[in-house]
Amino acid sequence: MAATETHQAIEAVFRIERARLIGGLTRVVRDLDRAEELAQDALLMALSEWPKTGVPLNPGAWLMAAAKRRAIDGLRRDKMLARKHSQIAQELDEEIDPVGDIEAAMDDDVGDELLSLIFTACHPILSAEARAALTLRLIGGLTTEEIARAFLSAEPTIAQRIVRAKKTIGNAGLTFEVPRGKERKQRLASVLEVVYLIFNEGYAATAGEDLIRPALCAEAQRLGRILAGLARDEPEVFGLLALMEIQASRLAARTAADGSFVSLTEQNRARWDQFLIRRGLAALERAEALGGAKGPYTLQAALAACHARARKVEDTDWNKIAVLYDTLREAMPSPIVDLNRAVAYSMAFGPEAGLKLVDEIAGVAALRNYAPLPAAKGDFLFRAGRLAEARGQFERAAELTRNDREKAFLLERAEACGS
């Protein structure tokens, strides 16, 4: 194998193994920064050795062994310094040998090392923004620059966010392990929230010139698939995965050739990715088989499936969608769910039904400056023939959105209402 090909193979292997390496190392050295350094050291050793010896049969194990040796060497140095400075050799000899501990821990079957890293990066002690950035850095392997570009933030801002997140985790003395029982269930909600936050920012960008950022969606889907492989009995993990796969199937149809927005009812369904739809429906079936049919993510996936199963927009079962939203409203009370429920009712029972529901939530503080609210109301009014009122709502929505493409779409709808 040529040197260039070997280097490409090393980089590919490291991208695949990086998160698992950091997860396994973090559980032992109890330090995220140190674990990242050790993983990077293993990469440098591979870049030095593999061009001469060839790529090993089990490259992931080789990288872990290399990082393990470096961790042990560092621990031995620390022991020697501590012995010299503290003069407590006798006490150290009487205690459990930390080097032995590290070797034993490294040799253990740490099948949930990735899961422990995900649960740590998504700990609710951190803000949602910090959790997302840290997750993309540690598990996704994205650079600070890539994360900043994805979220339209300054690189120093993202860098500081990640540094503070690591420091918060270290100061809190968190154990780098998968929580059990009730705590696991509570923490899992935080993990799923972060993964879906990342997906949503890709599916419907909140700011900037682009409506969608497919790379972020793909990263969230990859994280979801990792979770599904590690937490095989958690229905909501499969519910979220199903939701993301089905929604992602529509990405190619959500924008026109010029980048402008195409609404769900106007999309060319032949452009929907049937492979992703099949994956999503299979994940939904798994979530329901695990008893999670009433889970918030599984219910949202069931809603997405209603659209995915309709070959033509006229085939959409809006009555079923309205019923599902009634159930989702009980499982996950939210003004956003109420707004989406109003949209479903407008399609199932007519625009006046949607207007009645949207008027009931118009005064909710969380929706006061939320562009989709006047956009939805504008659509209901337009379909009800109340064009002057609809125009005002579309213009209001255009003022509120921070996405340039969405603004253009809303202004076009306002123009379509006439003067």
Disulfide bonds with the S-S distance in Angstrom:
none
